[in-house]
Amino acid sequence: MENIRMRRMGIWSEIISDIAAVSAGFFLSMKIFNYSARQTAPFYVLFLCITAFFLALLDAYDDLSSYLTQKKRLPVTLAVAFAMSMVSALLVILIVPSLKLYSPLFYTAVFVFCYALLFIGRMIILKVLIKFRKSQSLLILYYPNCPEKFLNKLKIKSADYGSVKLCALTEDKLEDSAVKAVDESSQILILENIPVDIRDKYILYALGKGKGIQVIPTVENLSFLGGRIRHIGDTPVISLKNARLLPEEKFIKRAFDFIASLIGIIITSPIFVIFGILIKLDSKGPVFYKQERYTINKQKFDIYKFRTMVDNAESMGARLATENDDRITRTGKVLRACRLDELPQLFNILKGEMSFVGPRPERPVYADEYSVLVKNYDVRYIVKAGLTGYAQIYGQYNTKVSDKVLFDSIYINNFSLWLDLKLIVQTAMIMFIKESTEGVDEELSFVPQKKEVQKETSGR
């Protein structure tokens, strides 16, 4: 089993390293500008607390991604965290009269020193964690009907581990070759296409051997998340969490959506003007693009976007944007790369048709087909469609539909205001991550056909 104590030590090392980095950055800035510790203490405490808050929102203390992915995203993660922390701290200083405002150069020095020191500390810790993970081995157990493309993706994404082995199961009992592979591995990844009775046997065996176990979930077993143990007489039962929002949760979520979207429209109004002019100069056609989508309970509404393609781009039929789509305009490429084409959806949120966080609204022409062809697809309509969501943060634009359904199910079964806040803050980060904004493969860009979706989801 991957050492749980090692993972906990990694988290605590990150926390201690971050506190030390911010403290050292403040000390250096204070010495350069001849400020005393007593003078800067209130701002130091404020900035430290706000920075820790934003780092937590950005999953900087969670192991949701591989260490190699964390290392790759570290510069962006820290830049977003420090930028938000500095802006928030300055707003607090302006609001609270008792807090002193210092020289802009002092704040710049604090930002630069803290960023550099925290980056160095995090890189050292990640190198240690990567070295430890490289000493581990991962075994992937699956049934033969699993798509080879999906298996190859898992191998590539598991590059953290020193070795990754694939093992296909063919019998309804523990197989000698598979048992030997389990014994020789540190971590076991069990795919969901393995029948439940066989999967349980390998889970119990691996647990008995002290192995670390990971299981790819299905929509059905995700519903057990947040469930509570009850008893009917002497029979234990699981009381499942209600996926629909409570009345008070609906009120708070809607109040936040209304106020935040109104403020957002006011603040970003210059962006609307600038890109409106650029779109008109770049190509013929309207500035905004309107398209029919589904939201909660499959209610239809018109979603608003900046137009990023040539006018009448779908004259030959509906299809998704691909990686090198010649229909995308020059201004459209910039808007899509930064995801600013979605900005007009603030008006959809203000009207109550969408929320800031939720499953992305799909077009009926695609959604109706997927409802028939993809298992549990309609679980997405339990909640209101969102400007951003779990699938947008942890998936990619070209993530398969079946995986997006899983992401949406994770959000629905784990809804909380804290999770909403995390996803909103992390949206700012993924705007600067290229793989999150890539187009779909050419072969997946058209309206789904039955055999194509079956191929995508077989064994999944």
Long-range contacts (C-beta under 8 A, 24 or more apart in sequence): 1-186, 1-187, 1-210, 1-211, 1-212, 2-133, 2-136, 2-186, 2-187, 2-212, 3-132, 6-132, 7-63, 10-63, 10-125, 10-128, 10-129, 11-61, 11-63, 13-125, 14-60, 14-61, 14-122, 14-125, 15-52, 15-61, 17-118, 17-121, 17-122, 17-124, 17-125, 18-51, 18-52, 18-55, 18-118, 18-121, 18-122, 19-48, 19-52, 20-117, 20-121, 21-114, 21-117, 21-118, 21-120, 21-121, 22-47, 22-48, 22-51, 22-114, 22-117, 22-118, 23-48, 24-113, 24-117, 25-110, 25-112, 25-113, 25-114, 25-115, 25-116, 25-117, 25-118, 26-110, 26-113, 26-114, 28-109, 28-113, 29-106, 29-109, 29-110, 29-113, 32-109, 33-102, 33-103, 33-105, 33-106, 33-109, 35-102, 35-106, 39-100, 40-102, 42-99, 42-100, 43-89, 43-93, 43-99, 43-100, 43-102, 46-89, 46-92, 46-93, 46-99, 47-85, 47-86, 47-89, 47-110, 50-85, 50-88, 50-89, 50-92, 51-81, 51-82, 51-85, 51-114, 53-85, 54-80, 54-81, 54-84, 54-85, 54-88, 54-425, 55-81, 57-421, 57-422, 57-425, 57-426, 58-422, 58-425, 58-426, 58-429, 59-422, 59-426, 64-394, 66-133, 66-157, 66-158, 66-159, 66-160, 67-126, 67-129, 67-130, 67-133, 67-160, 68-130, 68-159, 68-160, 70-126, 71-123, 71-126, 71-130, 73-429, 73-433, 74-119, 74-122, 74-123, 74-126, 75-119, 76-429, 76-432, 76-433, 77-429, 78-115, 78-118, 78-119, 78-122, 79-115, 80-425, 80-428, 80-429, 80-432, 82-111, 82-114, 82-115, 84-425, 84-428, 86-110, 86-111, 130-160, 133-160, 133-161, 133-162, 134-160, 134-161, 134-162, 135-162, 136-161, 136-162, 136-186, 136-187, 137-161, 137-162, 137-163, 137-164, 137-165, 137-184, 137-185, 137-186, 137-187, 138-163, 138-164, 138-165, 138-185, 138-186, 138-187, 138-188, 138-189, 139-165, 139-167, 139-181, 139-182, 139-184, 139-185, 139-187, 139-188, 139-189, 140-164, 140-165, 140-166, 140-167, 140-189, 140-191, 141-167, 141-169, 141-178, 141-188, 141-189, 141-190, 141-191, 141-194, 141-202, 142-166, 142-167, 142-168, 142-169, 142-191, 142-193, 142-194, 142-459, 143-168, 143-169, 143-191, 143-193, 143-194, 143-195, 143-459, 144-168, 144-170, 145-193, 145-458, 145-459, 146-191, 146-193, 146-459, 146-460, 147-455, 147-456, 147-458, 147-459, 147-460, 150-459, 150-460, 154-189, 158-189, 161-186, 161-187, 169-194, 169-198, 169-202, 172-197, 172-198, 173-198, 173-201, 174-201, 174-202, 174-205, 178-202, 179-205, 182-206, 182-209, 182-211, 183-209, 185-211, 186-211, 186-212, 187-211, 187-212, 187-213, 187-214, 188-212, 188-213, 188-214, 189-214, 189-215, 189-216, 190-214, 190-215, 190-216, 191-216, 191-459, 192-216, 192-217, 192-218, 192-460, 193-459, 193-460, 217-406, 217-410, 218-406, 219-375, 219-376, 219-379, 219-405, 219-406, 219-409, 220-376, 222-406, 222-409, 222-410, 222-413, 223-409, 223-413, 225-410, 225-413, 225-414, 226-413, 226-414, 241-413, 243-382, 243-383, 243-412, 243-413, 243-415, 244-382, 244-383, 245-383, 245-415, 249-415, 249-417, 252-417, 253-355, 253-417, 253-420, 254-352, 254-355, 256-356, 256-420, 257-349, 257-350, 257-352, 257-355, 257-356, 258-349, 258-350, 258-352, 260-349, 260-356, 261-346, 261-347, 261-349, 261-350, 261-356, 262-350, 264-346, 265-346, 265-347, 265-350, 268-343, 268-346, 271-340, 271-343, 272-343, 272-344, 275-306, 275-331, 275-335, 275-340, 278-331, 279-306, 279-307, 279-329, 279-331, 279-332, 282-329, 282-330, 282-331, 282-332, 283-310, 283-311, 283-329, 283-331, 284-311, 285-310, 285-311, 285-312, 286-311, 288-344, 291-363, 292-363, 292-364, 293-361, 293-362, 293-363, 293-364, 293-385, 294-361, 294-362, 294-363, 294-364, 294-367, 294-381, 294-385, 295-353, 295-354, 295-361, 295-381, 295-384, 295-385, 296-381, 296-382, 296-383, 296-384, 296-385, 297-381, 298-367, 298-378, 298-381, 300-364, 301-348, 301-353, 301-354, 301-361, 303-345, 303-348, 303-353, 303-354, 303-361, 304-344, 304-345, 304-347, 304-348, 305-341, 305-342, 305-344, 305-345, 306-332, 306-335, 306-340, 306-341, 306-343, 306-344, 307-332, 308-332, 308-333, 308-335, 308-336, 308-341, 317-446, 317-447, 318-363, 318-365, 318-366, 318-446, 318-447, 319-445, 319-446, 319-447, 320-366, 320-439, 320-440, 320-444, 320-445, 320-446, 321-439, 321-440, 321-445, 322-439, 322-440, 322-441, 322-442, 322-445, 323-438, 323-439, 323-440, 323-441, 323-442, 324-439, 325-439, 336-437, 337-434, 337-437, 338-431, 339-427, 339-430, 339-431, 339-437, 342-387, 345-387, 346-387, 348-387, 349-387, 353-384, 353-385, 354-384, 354-385, 354-386, 354-387, 355-383, 355-384, 355-385, 355-386, 355-387, 356-386, 356-387, 356-388, 356-420, 356-424, 357-386, 357-387, 357-388, 357-389, 357-411, 357-419, 357-420, 357-423, 357-424, 358-383, 358-384, 358-385, 358-386, 358-389, 358-411, 359-383, 359-385, 359-386, 359-389, 359-391, 359-404, 359-408, 359-411, 360-385, 360-386, 360-389, 360-391, 360-392, 360-404, 361-385, 361-386, 365-447, 366-447, 366-448, 369-447, 369-448, 369-449, 369-453, 370-401, 370-448, 370-453, 373-448, 373-450, 373-453, 373-454, 373-457, 374-401, 374-402, 374-405, 374-453, 374-457, 375-402, 375-405, 375-457, 376-405, 376-409, 377-401, 377-405, 379-405, 379-408, 379-409, 379-412, 380-405, 380-408, 382-412, 383-411, 383-412, 383-415, 388-423, 388-424, 388-427, 389-423, 390-423, 392-423, 392-427, 392-430, 392-436, 393-423, 393-426, 393-427, 393-430, 396-435, 396-436, 396-438, 397-436, 397-437, 397-438, 397-439, 397-440, 398-438, 398-439, 398-440, 398-441, 398-444, 400-456, 400-457, 400-460, 401-448, 401-453, 401-456, 401-457, 402-456, 402-457, 402-460, 403-460
